[in-house]
């Protein structure tokens, strides 16, 4: 049986929650913090150097280039230009999609 996801006061699962969950499994909070920090650094480096990061059974993160476009300021309605920029997209694996469908059908 899987525990429900712990969430902080804002209703989001954040880095501190991840560190705590890893610490519960390995028994050392300091090591868990270092492990999470190192893992996230390696993920950032992979995205910066390779442009994508694939985690089997979880999904794929990929850097894509967004073209310049015209937009509107939602407060004033005035036109605004959005410059071209890089964005990161995530495509979940089929295994993750199936797990989320199952969790949602069980009311989690």
Backbone as CSV, one residue per row, in Angstrom:
resi,resn,N_x,N_y,N_z,CA_x,CA_y,CA_z,C_x,C_y,C_z
1,UNK,0.843,-1.182,0.000,0.000,0.000,0.000,0.887,1.243,0.000
2,UNK,0.573,2.197,-0.840,1.347,3.424,-0.958,0.703,4.523,-0.129
3,UNK,1.551,5.267,0.593,1.054,6.408,1.363,0.641,7.523,0.431
4,UNK,-0.318,8.346,0.836,-0.621,9.525,0.031,0.584,10.469,0.044
5,UNK,0.702,11.252,-0.998,1.819,12.192,-1.110,1.711,13.242,-0.017
6,UNK,2.835,13.497,0.691,2.870,14.565,1.686,2.919,15.896,0.961
7,UNK,2.222,16.864,1.485,2.246,18.188,0.880,2.484,19.235,1.950
8,UNK,3.123,20.323,1.565,3.339,21.415,2.513,2.078,22.275,2.599
9,UNK,2.139,23.356,3.322,0.952,24.198,3.525,0.382,24.767,2.238
10,UNK,1.228,24.984,1.232,0.755,25.549,-0.034,0.107,24.481,-0.911
11,UNK,0.091,23.231,-0.465,-0.540,22.178,-1.243,0.335,21.629,-2.343
12,UNK,1.641,21.825,-2.259,2.559,21.351,-3.282,3.598,20.434,-2.655
13,UNK,4.021,19.439,-3.407,5.116,18.573,-2.986,6.394,19.285,-3.426
14,UNK,7.223,19.721,-2.476,8.402,20.536,-2.781,9.677,19.777,-2.436
15,UNK,10.817,20.387,-2.747,12.121,19.753,-2.539,12.294,19.257,-1.109
16,UNK,11.894,20.047,-0.127,12.036,19.649,1.270,11.247,18.374,1.559
17,UNK,10.084,18.238,0.927,9.283,17.026,1.088,10.011,15.822,0.487
18,UNK,10.639,16.044,-0.664,11.402,14.975,-1.311,12.569,14.544,-0.435
19,UNK,13.296,15.512,0.119,14.415,15.197,1.005,13.927,14.387,2.200
20,UNK,12.816,14.789,2.778,12.287,14.079,3.944,11.913,12.641,3.586
21,UNK,11.267,12.452,2.443,10.864,11.101,2.041,12.081,10.222,1.776
22,UNK,13.128,10.783,1.140,14.359,10.014,0.907,15.023,9.695,2.244
23,UNK,15.055,10.662,3.163,15.658,10.448,4.480,14.944,9.334,5.240
24,UNK,13.628,9.252,5.120,12.868,8.181,5.775,13.294,6.817,5.255
25,UNK,13.645,6.749,3.983,14.024,5.463,3.389,15.465,5.085,3.670
26,UNK,16.381,6.076,3.686,17.792,5.729,3.894,18.254,5.959,5.321
27,UNK,17.466,6.679,6.124,17.779,6.848,7.534,18.762,7.957,7.878
28,UNK,19.080,8.825,6.935,20.051,9.899,7.191,19.623,11.149,6.435
29,UNK,19.188,12.171,7.171,18.688,13.397,6.542,19.787,14.141,5.780
30,UNK,20.967,14.237,6.346,22.063,14.964,5.676,22.431,14.275,4.362
31,UNK,22.531,12.954,4.377,22.848,12.212,3.157,21.722,12.355,2.141
32,UNK,20.480,12.351,2.614,19.336,12.509,1.713,19.372,13.871,1.036
33,UNK,19.667,14.922,1.793,19.754,16.265,1.226,20.846,16.324,0.163
34,UNK,21.989,15.733,0.445,23.099,15.725,-0.516,22.732,14.901,-1.755
35,UNK,22.062,13.793,-1.551,21.651,12.944,-2.665,20.668,13.671,-3.584
36,UNK,19.675,14.315,-3.014,18.693,15.054,-3.814,19.375,16.218,-4.536
37,UNK,20.228,16.959,-3.845,20.926,18.095,-4.468,21.800,17.633,-5.629
38,UNK,22.532,16.561,-5.443,23.398,16.038,-6.497,22.586,15.554,-7.688
39,UNK,21.493,14.856,-7.419,20.635,14.357,-8.496,20.064,15.508,-9.316
40,UNK,19.574,16.538,-8.639,19.014,17.690,-9.354,20.084,18.426,-10.153
41,UNK,21.298,18.548,-9.598,22.401,19.176,-10.337,22.721,18.393,-11.604
42,UNK,22.778,17.068,-11.488,23.069,16.240,-12.660,21.968,16.347,-13.702
43,UNK,20.729,16.457,-13.277,19.612,16.639,-14.212,19.734,17.973,-14.940
44,UNK,20.055,19.042,-14.188,20.249,20.364,-14.808,21.382,20.323,-15.830
45,UNK,22.491,19.689,-15.457,23.636,19.598,-16.361,23.273,18.829,-17.633
46,UNK,22.549,17.729,-17.491,22.156,16.934,-18.656,21.276,17.752,-19.593
47,UNK,20.329,18.508,-19.045,19.473,19.335,-19.889,20.277,20.430,-20.586
48,UNK,21.205,21.045,-19.860,22.005,22.121,-20.452,22.942,21.594,-21.539
49,UNK,23.547,20.435,-21.305,24.535,19.909,-22.247,23.914,19.105,-23.382
50,UNK,22.949,18.258,-23.068,22.386,17.337,-24.053,21.056,17.801,-24.630
51,UNK,20.353,18.671,-23.911,19.062,19.142,-24.392,17.903,18.222,-24.041
52,UNK,18.201,17.079,-23.419,17.120,16.210,-22.972,17.608,15.289,-21.869
53,UNK,16.649,14.798,-21.108,16.924,13.872,-20.013,15.796,12.858,-20.003
54,UNK,16.120,11.594,-20.238,15.117,10.539,-20.272,15.300,9.646,-19.049
55,UNK,14.220,9.463,-18.302,14.226,8.595,-17.125,13.220,7.481,-17.385
56,UNK,13.723,6.299,-17.704,12.854,5.171,-18.047,11.842,4.918,-16.940
57,UNK,10.602,4.755,-17.321,9.541,4.508,-16.371,8.965,5.779,-15.759
58,UNK,9.586,6.924,-16.032,9.099,8.195,-15.494,8.710,9.136,-16.617
59,UNK,9.658,9.477,-17.490,9.342,10.358,-18.604,10.584,11.013,-19.172
60,UNK,10.348,11.984,-20.057,11.447,12.666,-20.729,11.274,14.173,-20.616
61,UNK,12.338,14.840,-20.211,12.417,16.292,-20.198,13.203,16.686,-21.435
62,UNK,12.744,17.708,-22.145,13.432,18.125,-23.361,13.406,19.642,-23.478
63,UNK,14.529,20.210,-23.894,14.631,21.646,-24.127,14.143,21.914,-25.545
64,UNK,13.185,22.832,-25.680,12.668,23.225,-26.991,12.811,24.737,-27.138
65,UNK,12.936,25.181,-28.372,13.038,26.615,-28.651,11.655,27.143,-29.015
66,UNK,11.218,28.168,-28.333,9.941,28.813,-28.626,10.210,30.032,-29.508
67,UNK,9.448,30.178,-30.546,9.607,31.293,-31.475,9.045,32.582,-30.867
68,UNK,9.479,33.698,-31.407,8.925,34.988,-30.999,7.453,35.019,-31.413
69,UNK,6.645,35.730,-30.640,5.229,35.810,-30.963,4.631,37.075,-30.370
70,UNK,3.475,37.404,-30.875,2.741,38.547,-30.339,1.796,38.027,-29.261
71,UNK,1.649,38.784,-28.187,0.755,38.409,-27.092,0.031,39.659,-26.629
72,UNK,-0.786,39.514,-25.614,-1.480,40.659,-25.030,-1.254,40.673,-23.539
73,UNK,-1.108,41.878,-23.000,-1.039,42.047,-21.558,-2.443,41.789,-21.017
74,UNK,-2.626,40.792,-20.144,-3.975,40.474,-19.691,-4.641,41.576,-18.862
75,UNK,-3.852,42.422,-18.219,-4.437,43.507,-17.410,-4.905,44.676,-18.267
76,UNK,-4.063,45.044,-19.246,-4.390,46.236,-20.034,-4.947,45.913,-21.412
77,UNK,-4.708,44.698,-21.889,-5.162,44.331,-23.221,-4.258,44.835,-24.328
78,UNK,-3.176,45.514,-23.961,-2.265,46.051,-24.969,-1.380,44.953,-25.544
79,UNK,-1.019,45.077,-26.817,-0.135,44.085,-27.434,1.245,44.109,-26.774
80,UNK,1.855,42.947,-26.717,3.202,42.821,-26.166,3.943,41.782,-26.997
81,UNK,5.238,41.976,-27.156,6.051,41.024,-27.914,6.722,40.053,-26.935
82,UNK,6.660,38.770,-27.263,7.351,37.747,-26.476,8.561,37.327,-27.288
83,UNK,9.727,37.474,-26.695,10.980,37.162,-27.380,11.152,35.648,-27.522
84,UNK,11.940,35.204,-28.512,12.220,33.772,-28.611,12.975,33.314,-27.357
85,UNK,12.691,32.103,-26.897,13.335,31.621,-25.673,13.297,30.099,-25.620
86,UNK,14.122,29.548,-24.748,14.144,28.106,-24.540,13.130,27.764,-23.447
87,UNK,12.487,26.625,-23.591,11.543,26.142,-22.587,11.803,24.652,-22.387
88,UNK,11.415,24.145,-21.249,11.565,22.720,-20.972,10.180,22.094,-20.973
89,UNK,10.022,21.034,-21.747,8.761,20.310,-21.784,8.981,18.930,-21.176
90,UNK,7.920,18.378,-20.584,7.984,17.050,-19.987,6.939,16.170,-20.640
91,UNK,7.361,14.992,-21.056,6.450,14.004,-21.612,6.515,12.769,-20.713
92,UNK,5.431,12.486,-20.004,5.451,11.343,-19.092,5.499,10.014,-19.857
93,UNK,6.120,9.012,-19.239,6.150,7.680,-19.841,4.770,7.039,-19.715
94,UNK,4.563,5.982,-20.468,3.293,5.273,-20.382,3.110,4.681,-18.991
95,UNK,4.189,4.222,-18.372,4.098,3.659,-17.018,3.626,4.713,-16.019
96,UNK,4.119,5.943,-16.129,3.692,7.018,-15.234,2.233,7.382,-15.495
97,UNK,1.847,7.445,-16.752,0.448,7.738,-17.089,-0.476,6.690,-16.479
98,UNK,-0.087,5.419,-16.611,-0.900,4.337,-16.057,-0.997,4.435,-14.542
99,UNK,0.122,4.755,-13.882,0.127,4.881,-12.419,-0.768,6.036,-11.977
100,UNK,-0.758,7.151,-12.700,-1.598,8.292,-12.340,-3.064,7.976,-12.574
101,UNK,-3.361,7.271,-13.658,-4.748,6.877,-13.923,-5.256,5.983,-12.816
102,UNK,-4.444,5.036,-12.380,-4.823,4.133,-11.297,-5.018,4.891,-9.997
103,UNK,-4.082,5.801,-9.682,-4.194,6.586,-8.442,-5.442,7.458,-8.450
104,UNK,-5.762,8.069,-9.573,-6.935,8.920,-9.663,-8.230,8.098,-9.559
105,UNK,-8.198,6.905,-10.132,-9.404,6.076,-10.055,-9.648,5.549,-8.636
106,UNK,-8.585,5.493,-7.832,-8.713,5.054,-6.432,-9.021,6.231,-5.498
107,UNK,-9.108,7.425,-6.062,-9.490,8.592,-5.281,-8.356,9.248,-4.524
108,UNK,-7.114,9.112,-4.960,-5.988,9.766,-4.285,-5.727,11.125,-4.823
